[in-house]
Structures are given as C-alpha cells and as structure tokens.
Amino acid sequence: MLKIACVGIAVLDRLYFLPGLPKEGGKYEAQRYQECGGGPAATAAVTIARLGAQVDFIGRVGDDAAGETLLAELAHWGVNTALCRKVEHAQSTHSTILVDAHGERVIVNYPSKDLPVDADWLTAVDFLQYDLVLADVRWQQGARYAFEQAKRAGVTTLLDGDVTLQDITALVALSDHAVFSSPGLARFSATQDADAGLAMAARITDGQVYVTQGSDGIKWREYDYLCHISAFKTDVVDTTGAGDVFHGALALALAEGQATREAIRFASAVAALKCTQPGGRDGIPDRAQTAAFLSRYE
C-alpha cells in the first residue's frame, strides 16, 4: 500500500454560517456553527486516508484541549499522528471562518506563537519510507527539511503553495510538483497574471507547476505548454478546505502513477464533492464515491 507524509500545520476551525458575509461592523447571528479540524497539510492527510492510502501527519500542536481535539479527529479519519509533536504549555493554532449562503468564506487565522518553528526533531523521521511527501508553506523549516530528505532519497515532493508572507523560493525549487492557489501564486510571483506567474515558477524548479483557480479550474505547465482543466460543477455549500483536499487527492493520484491530466481530473472531482458539505472534512469522499462521480462525466 502507498504511504504518504503530510508535513505542516493543523488548525482548529470554528465555522459560522451566515446568509451573507458582513460588509461593516456590527452584531451578526449565525444560522449554524461547526467546529472541526483544518490546516492545509492536516486536511490533505485526511483526504489521502479517505481515499485509501496510509498517511502520516507530521506537525505540531499544543498540549491544550484544541491540540487533543485535533489529534483525536485526525486519528478518527485514519491518519497516523505518531510523528506529530505535542508541545508542552503551548496553545494550538485556531481559525474563525465565516461562510455565506453561496459557500464563500472569510478566514481569520491565529498562528500560535507557542509552537517552536525548529525542525531538529524531524531527524528521527525516516523519509525513505514514503512514496511521496506533501508539505504546506505554514511551517517552512519543517517543509524544507522534509523536502531535502525526500529529494536525497528520490521521493517525490509536492508543495501546497498557498499565501504566506515568507519567501517560498527554496521550497518551490525543491518541489517536483509546486501547486499554488491563485492568491499564493500572485503573492509568490508579484503578478496577477497566472500564466506569467506559472512561467516564473517554472524557471525556479525542474518540476511541474500548477495553479488552482476555484470555479475557473486548474492550469499547469507541461513540457513548456500551458494546459487547463475546467472545474466540475456541483451544488456548493462550503468551499472551506477545498484547496487542501485537492492537494491531498493530487498527491495520492501522482503517487499512484496517474498521468498529470488524469491526476488533476481525479483531484478536482474529490475537491468538488467536498464542497457539497459544510466544513473542511465532512464532505471528503471515499474512492467509491469519487469513482461514481467521475463516471457521470465519461
């Protein structure tokens, strides 16, 4: 069975569902509330487990109630957390998410200042055991160490290139697959032109570069050609975590040896199905559900 590592952050998400996103200050009443685990690498790990592969989440949480909840939920979904570090007397990372009636959201994240950024403890992890290593950009020291070890071992690397204030050039260079969100690519390349941004990223890495564009689908460069796949149409309830789910599904598909276009199509289907349910994880489909969905488009 394939085995994948997901390196990065775990976040406790608190979701408030509103008719519309606030446009000014004031008091608002939520129609529904949900609390669940989030974070790019952690949600990617849940996706991989749901799709039937072995997966380790490698990250940091506090020893608070939120940290316990995060680890318990990951274990519930079938993710191995034995390599996750629990930091004493530390607060875990939290997000407040406002979701409107169309599934669009506003995220306010508090990255815990209590969690040490050093990655020295990762020396105990054998990265030779994995078929692919995925990392997000929210814990750069961990991502860089994991990617360096993976590259030395000939293990495929996939970067979740979302928005960050830090320079991620080194991580892009180490990536076999650098998969940006639209805002992440714009931030990285300092241009709103996605085609130009991909071209810039392609000059930095020998791997492939991609950008997810929500309802506009996915673009990527392959053999110097710009390629595109449209997004699947579904009844969107909540887009929270859709990008994280896409990255996890793409990682699995690539690790299985699927061709790039088919891997992207597969990951797009998984992300589309996720959006039909509230929260970042409850709607993640299993393999049979994904296959049934894709069969409608053959």
C-alpha positions in Angstrom: 0.0 0.0 0.0 1.2 3.5 -0.8 2.4 5.6 2.1 2.5 9.4 2.1 3.7 12.0 4.6 2.0 15.4 5.0 4.1 18.0 6.7 2.7 21.3 8.0 0.1 22.7 10.3 -3.1 21.5 12.0 -5.7 24.1 12.8 -8.9 24.1 14.9 -11.5 25.7 12.7 -14.6 27.4 14.1 -17.1 28.0 11.3 -20.0 30.4 11.5 -22.6 30.1 8.7 -24.3 33.4 7.7 -26.7 34.5 5.0 -24.1 36.9 3.7 -20.6 38.0 4.7 -20.5 41.1 6.8 -19.7 44.3 5.0 -19.5 46.5 8.0 -19.1 46.4 11.8 -21.9 45.2 14.0 -23.5 42.1 15.5 -24.5 39.2 13.4 -26.3 35.9 14.2 -25.0 32.7 12.7 -27.5 30.2 11.3 -25.2 27.3 12.1 -22.0 26.7 13.9 -19.4 23.9 13.4 -16.1 23.1 14.9 -13.6 20.8 13.2 -10.0 20.3 12.3 -8.3 22.2 9.5 -5.0 23.2 8.2 -3.5 22.5 4.7 -1.3 19.5 5.4 -3.6 18.1 8.0 -6.7 18.2 5.7 -4.6 16.8 2.9 -3.7 13.9 5.1 -7.4 13.2 5.9 -8.2 13.2 2.2 -5.4 10.7 1.5 -6.7 8.4 4.3 -10.3 8.7 3.0 -9.1 7.6 -0.4 -7.5 4.5 0.9 -3.7 5.1 1.4 -1.5 5.1 4.5 -0.6 8.6 5.6 1.4 10.2 8.4 0.7 13.8 9.6 3.9 15.4 10.7 3.4 18.7 12.5 3.0 20.5 15.8 0.1 21.1 18.2 -0.2 22.4 21.7 -1.0 20.4 24.8 -4.2 22.3 25.2 -7.8 21.0 24.6 -7.6 22.1 21.0 -4.5 20.0 20.4 -6.1 17.0 21.9 -9.2 17.5 19.6 -7.0 17.9 16.5 -5.1 14.7 17.1 -8.2 12.8 18.0 -10.0 13.9 14.9 -7.1 13.0 12.7 -6.9 9.6 14.2 -10.7 9.2 13.7 -10.2 9.7 10.0 -7.4 7.1 9.8 -4.4 9.5 9.9 -1.3 8.3 11.8 -0.2 11.1 14.2 2.6 9.2 16.0 5.1 11.5 14.4 3.3 14.7 15.4 4.9 16.8 18.2 2.8 17.9 21.1 4.4 21.0 22.7 4.0 21.4 26.5 2.3 24.6 27.8 1.5 25.7 24.2 -1.6 26.9 22.5 -2.6 25.3 19.3 -3.4 27.3 16.1 -7.0 28.4 15.6 -9.1 29.9 12.8 -12.5 31.6 12.7 -14.3 31.1 9.4 -17.4 33.0 8.2 -19.3 31.1 5.4 -22.1 32.7 3.3 -25.1 31.1 1.6 -23.1 30.5 -1.6 -20.2 28.7 0.2 -17.7 31.6 0.0 -15.8 32.3 3.2 -13.6 34.7 5.1 -10.9 33.1 7.2 -9.2 34.8 10.2 -6.3 32.7 11.3 -4.3 32.9 14.6 -1.0 31.1 14.0 0.1 30.1 17.5 3.3 31.8 18.7 3.8 29.0 21.2 4.8 26.3 18.7 8.6 26.2 18.1 9.5 26.5 14.4 12.6 24.4 14.6 12.6 21.1 12.7 15.5 19.4 14.5 13.3 16.7 15.8 12.5 15.6 12.3 15.9 13.9 12.2 14.1 10.9 13.8 11.8 10.5 10.8 12.8 8.1 8.0 11.7 9.8 4.8 12.8 6.8 2.8 9.6 5.0 3.9 7.3 7.3 1.8 6.2 7.2 -1.8 5.5 11.0 -1.7 6.0 13.9 0.7 3.5 16.8 0.7 4.2 20.0 2.6 2.4 23.2 3.1 4.1 26.6 3.5 3.0 27.4 7.0 5.9 25.6 8.7 8.7 26.4 6.4 11.5 24.9 8.5 9.7 21.5 8.6 8.8 21.6 4.9 12.3 22.4 3.8 13.9 19.7 5.9 11.3 17.1 4.8 11.8 18.1 1.1 15.6 18.0 1.4 15.5 14.5 2.8 12.9 13.3 0.3 14.9 14.6 -2.6 18.1 12.9 -1.4 16.0 9.6 -1.1 14.4 10.0 -4.6 11.0 10.5 -3.1 8.5 12.7 -4.9 7.7 16.1 -3.3 4.5 18.2 -3.6 4.2 21.7 -2.3 0.9 23.3 -1.3 1.8 26.9 -2.4 -0.8 28.9 -0.6 -0.5 32.5 0.6 2.3 33.3 3.1 4.3 36.3 4.0 7.5 34.3 3.8 9.7 33.7 0.8 9.0 30.2 -0.5 11.5 30.2 -3.4 13.6 27.5 -1.8 10.6 25.2 -1.3 9.5 25.8 -4.9 12.9 24.8 -6.1 12.8 21.6 -4.1 9.3 20.7 -5.4 8.6 18.0 -8.0 5.1 19.5 -8.1 4.5 23.1 -6.9 0.7 23.5 -6.7 -0.3 27.1 -6.0 -3.6 28.7 -5.1 -4.3 31.8 -7.2 -3.6 34.1 -4.3 -0.5 32.1 -3.4 0.9 32.3 -6.9 0.1 36.1 -7.1 2.0 36.6 -3.9 4.9 34.5 -4.9 5.3 35.9 -8.4 4.2 39.5 -7.7 1.8 39.4 -10.6 -1.9 38.9 -11.0 -1.2 37.2 -14.4 -1.4 33.5 -13.6 0.3 32.5 -16.9 3.2 34.7 -16.2 3.3 33.5 -12.6 3.5 29.9 -13.7 6.2 30.7 -16.1 8.2 32.4 -13.4 7.8 29.4 -11.0 8.8 27.0 -13.8 12.1 28.8 -14.1 12.8 28.0 -10.4 12.0 24.4 -10.3 12.7 21.4 -12.5 9.3 20.0 -11.5 5.8 20.8 -12.7 3.9 23.9 -11.6 0.1 24.3 -11.2 -2.4 26.9 -10.1 -5.9 26.2 -8.7 -8.4 28.8 -9.7 -11.6 27.8 -7.9 -14.6 27.6 -10.2 -12.3 28.5 -13.2 -10.5 25.2 -12.9 -6.8 24.4 -12.9 -3.9 25.5 -15.1 -0.5 23.8 -15.2 2.6 23.8 -17.4 3.7 20.6 -19.0 6.7 20.3 -21.5 6.5 24.2 -21.8 2.9 24.0 -22.8 0.1 25.7 -20.8 -2.7 23.3 -20.0 -6.1 23.8 -18.4 -8.9 21.7 -17.0 -12.3 23.1 -16.1 -13.8 22.7 -12.6 -16.6 20.3 -12.0 -20.0 21.9 -11.3 -21.7 21.0 -8.0 -24.1 22.5 -5.6 -21.6 24.4 -3.4 -22.3 24.6 0.3 -18.9 25.4 1.7 -15.5 25.9 -0.1 -13.5 25.7 3.2 -10.7 23.3 2.7 -11.3 22.6 -1.0 -7.8 23.5 -1.9 -6.3 21.4 0.8 -8.4 18.4 -0.3 -7.3 19.0 -3.9 -3.7 18.8 -2.9 -4.2 15.6 -0.9 -6.0 13.9 -3.7 -3.5 15.1 -6.3 -0.6 13.8 -4.1 -2.3 10.4 -4.0 -3.0 10.2 -7.7 0.6 11.2 -8.6 2.0 8.7 -6.1 -0.1 6.0 -7.9 1.5 7.0 -11.2 -1.6 8.6 -12.8 -0.8 10.8 -15.8 -0.9 14.5 -14.9 -4.2 15.3 -16.6 -5.9 12.3 -15.1 -4.5 13.0 -11.7 -5.7 16.6 -11.8 -9.2 15.5 -13.0 -9.3 13.0 -10.1 -8.3 15.6 -7.6 -10.8 18.1 -9.0 -13.6 15.6 -8.5 -12.6 14.9 -4.9 -12.5 18.7 -4.2 -15.8 19.3 -5.9 -17.5 16.7 -3.8 -16.0 18.1 -0.6 -17.7 21.5 -1.4 -21.2 19.9 -1.2 -20.9 19.6 2.6 -20.2 22.1 5.3 -16.8 22.1 7.0 -13.4 21.2 5.7 -13.6 17.5 6.0 -17.1 16.0 6.4 -17.7 16.1 2.6 -14.4 14.4 1.6 -15.4 11.4 -0.5 -14.0 8.0 -0.4 -12.7 6.2 -3.5 -16.0 4.6 -4.5 -17.9 7.9 -4.2 -15.2 9.6 -6.3 -15.4 6.9 -9.0 -19.2 7.1 -9.1 -19.0 10.9 -9.6 -16.4 10.7 -12.3 -18.4 8.0 -14.2 -21.1 10.6 -14.8 -18.6 12.6 -16.9 -17.2 9.7 -19.1 
